Amino acid sequence: MKKLYAFSIPTGIGAEFGGYAGDAGSIARKFAKHFDLIVNPNVVNAGSITALTNNMIYLEGYAFDKYLAGELFLEKKENVRLGVILDSEIPQDVLNIHSNTIEAYKIVKGYDIVVSYTSAPVGIEFLVHGGVSTGSVKNPDAVLKSARELLAQGVDAIAIVCYFPDTEDADYMNGVGIDPIGGVEGVLSHLVSSEFNVPSAHAPAFSSLDISHKLENPKLSAETVSATYLPCVLDGLMQSPCYSFEKTARTLSKPDGLIVPASALGSYGVLGAIKNNIPVYAVKNNSVLDVTADKIGIKVQEFKSYDDCLDYLIS
């Protein structure tokens, strides 16, 4: 049996690897050649592309942290029924793109998908504050109401598509800045998953549908060829587990280790892993954070690169 590792790169922290859409995907795929992996969406999501492999489990941040802490158990799920929440504020032409995407997935891949439109605009605001991506949701009840409607129809996982004001951060577009929407996307998925204990993930809907016709920074390449970010989320949620608060014969064992940036060790998940006796492998991956093992007084194994970490784990 393959070993199981959790592989996480937090979103919205400007990570050198994983700070853009799918730019850490090839790294995760190297690990997946040798081990089963649990990945957070930020690692594999890339607009119309996904870095997922068949032996990856897709897990958003709330459940990721709870699982590492031993407070939530996971069961693999076959034949996932997906729900999609569509923000009523999305302009019709943009909505058409997302509706066509959903219908294409139903026809081409045979996905079972149910849609709910919010009864009022969700109202997304996002910003970079203190060097970290963050934001707020003006009308969370609109999202929760749609989620309840979908769950009443028997969905197993929920994709959330909210309207986002167009933004073009100069640093980010040049491959050196912070993803300005990543933080509030985490807020949205946490909102649904923590309330209903179901997998969820968010895909933004922007008013501009244009793909780029010029050469961009390579880190932006996946984003510049995607008119909608929904495909990677649908594919990801199809590989999401069921959540349980009780350990059974079907639940996954705790992972053999957690692979995480060495600059981002202060999360609930990392501290929970240490408390749960899960080895933490901290890899150099520069970000705006500087929460290192020395600064918070924890013991981890540190590596200068992901390749060094992988070599160690397979040795």
N, C-alpha and C positions, 0 to 999 in steps of 0.2 A: 504493500500500500504506500502511495506517495505521501510524503509529509505535507502538512498544511501550514502555510504561512499567511499572516496578514500583512498587506503591503499598502501603506498609506502615505499620501502626500496631501496635506491640508490645502484647501483652496483659498485664494485671496491673500496669500502671504508673499507673493513674488518669488516663489521658489525658482532656482536656476533650472531645475528639471521638474516639470509639473506646474509651472506658472502659467502655461498657455494650454490651448485646447489640444489635449492628447500628446503633448511633447514628451511625456514620460511613458507613453504606451509601449514603445519599443523596449524600454528597460524592463517593464513588468513582463513582457512577453518572453524575455530571456529567462527570467525566473520561472515562468510557467512551463518552460521546457523540462524542468526538473521537479517542480513541486506544484501541488494545487495551491491556488491563491485566493484570498479574499481581498478585494480591492474596493476602494471608495471611488465614486463616479469621477472625481477629478483626475484620477490616474488614467482612465481609459476613454472618457468622453472626448469626441473630436468632431462635433457638428454632424455632418452626414456620414462620418466614418467612426468606427469604434475599434479600439485595440483589444477588445475582449477575445479570449480563447475559450474553448469549451470547458476547460477545467478551472475557470475563474468564477467566483461568486461575487455578485455586485451588491454592495452594501453601503447605504448612505451613512453620514456621520453619526447621527443619534444612535442607531443600532450598532454601528461599528464600535463606539465607545462602550456601550452597555455590554456587548458581547465580550470584549476584551476584559472587562471588569468582572465577568462571571455573573452578571445580573440579567442577562438575556440569552436565550438559547436559539439556535438556528436549525431549521429542517429544510433540506432540499425539496423543491417543489416542481412537479411536472405539470405541464399544461396550464401555465399561468394565464389567468384572465386579467387583462389590463384595463384600467380606467384612465381616461385622459380628462383633466380639467382644463377648459379653455376660458380664458379671461374675457369677459364681455366687452372690455375696452379695446380688444385687438381689432384694428381696421379690417374691413371686409376683404380687401385684396390680400392682406397678410393671412387672414383667417383661411382664405381659400387654399393657400399653400399648405397650411397645416392640415386642413381637411383632406386635401389630396394625398398628403403624406400618410395619413392614417389609413385611407382607403387602399393605397398602394401596399402597405404592410399587410392589410387583411387579405388582399388578393395574391400578392407575390409570396408572402411567407406564411399565410394562413393564421396570422395572429388573431386571437379573439379580443376585440377592443370595444369598449363602451365609452361614450363621450358624455360629459356634462358641461354645460355652459354656466358660468357664474351669474347669479341674479343681479349683481352690481359690479362695477369696476373694482379690481383688487387694490390698485393704487400703490405702485412700487416706487420707492425712492432709494437711490444707492449713492454711495460716496466712498472715497478713500479717506479714512480718519486715522491719524497717528501711524500712517504707513501701512495700514491693514484695510482690506476691503470690507465694507459693512453696509448697512442700509436698514430700511424699515418697510413694513407692510401696513398700509392705512386701514384696510378692510379685511382682516384675517377671517372674519366670520363668513365672508363670501366663499373663501377657499374651503373652509370646514363644512359648510352647507353642501357644496358640490361633492366633497369627499364622502359625506354621509349618503348622498343619493347613489353614488357609485358603489359603495360598500353594500347598500341594500340590494344591489343588482348582482352581488356575488363576485366582485373583483378581488384579486389577490394583491395587486400592486397598483400604484397610482402615479401617473406622470402629470406634472403641473406645468401649464404653459401660460405665463403671464406677460402682459404687454410691458415692455421696457422702453423708456425714452432713448432715442438714439444718442450715442456717445462716441467720441473719438479722442481717447487719451493719447497725446503725442508720444510720451515715453513708452506706453504699452504698445503702440503701433510700431515702434522701433525695436521692440524686443527686449526692453530693459525695465518696464514698469510693472505695476500691479494690475491684475485683472479687476476692473472696477465693479463688476457685477457678481463676482464669486461669493462674496460674503452674504449678500441678501438672498442668493440662491440657496445657500445653506440654511438660512432662516426659514425659507418656505418649505423645504423638505423636512426640517426638524419639526415645523408646525404640524404637518400631517402625520409623520411617523410617530411622534411622541404622543399625539392625541389618540390615534387609532391603532398603534402598534402594527402597522403595515409598511412594507417597503414603499418608498417614494423617491422621486428625483425631479428636478426642474429643468425646463428648456425655455430660454427667453425668446420672446417674439418681438422683433424690432420692426419699425415702420419701413426701413429700407430693405429691399429684397435683392439688391444688386450684389452679384459676386464680383470679385476684383478681376479686371482685365489687364493688370500690370503685375510685374514681379514684386512680391512683398517679402518682408523678413521671413525666413523659413519657419520660425516659431509660430507665425500667423497663418501658415499655409492652409491648415485644415479649416480655419474660420473663414478665410477668404473665398473658399469654394462651396460654402454652405449657405443656402437661402433660409434654411430652417435648421435648428439644433435638435429637433425632435428625434431623428432617426437613432442616434446613439443612445438616447434615453430609453426608447422603446426596446432596442436590442438588449440594453443593460438590464432593465426590469424583468425581461424574460428569463434572466439568469439570477433573479433575486430569490432569497429563501423565505420561508414562513418564520414568524417570530413566535417564541414560546417563553413563558416564565417558569416552566418546569422542564427539567432534564428527563428525557425519555431514551428509549433504545434507538430512536431514529434521529435524535439531535446530534449535530456535529460535535466532535471533541473540541476542546480548546486548542487554539493554534500552537504549533511548535515554536513560534516566535513572531515578533512584530518588527517589521522593517519600516523605519521612519526617519525623516530628516533629523540630523543631529542638532539643528538650530530650533527645533519645534517639539521639545520634550515636555512641555508643561500641560498637555491636554488631559482631560479626564480619562481618555482611552489609554494613554501611555502610563499614567499613574495607576490606573486600574489594572493594566497588564502586569506591572511590577508587583502589585499587591496580590495578584492572582498567579504569581510565580510563572509568568510567561516571559521568556528571555526577550530583551529589547535590543535590536541591532540598529544603532544610530549611524547613519551614513552622511558624510559631508554633502550638503545640498544647500548652498547659501540662500537665505531668504531675508525678509525684513525683520524677522524674529531673531532673538538671540537668547533663547531659553535652552541652555545647554545643561548637560548632566552635572557639571561642576557647580553651576550657579544654583541649581535647585537640590543638590545633594543626593542624587540617585546614582546607582551603578548600572551601566550599560556597556555593551561591547561596541566600540567605535571603529569605523572604517573610512578610509580616504575616498572611496568611490563605490558605486554600486557593483562594479565588476569585482572589486576586492571582497565585498560582502558575499556575492554569489560564489566566488571561488572557495571561500571559507565554508559556506553551508553545504557545498557538494563534496568537500574534501573528506 
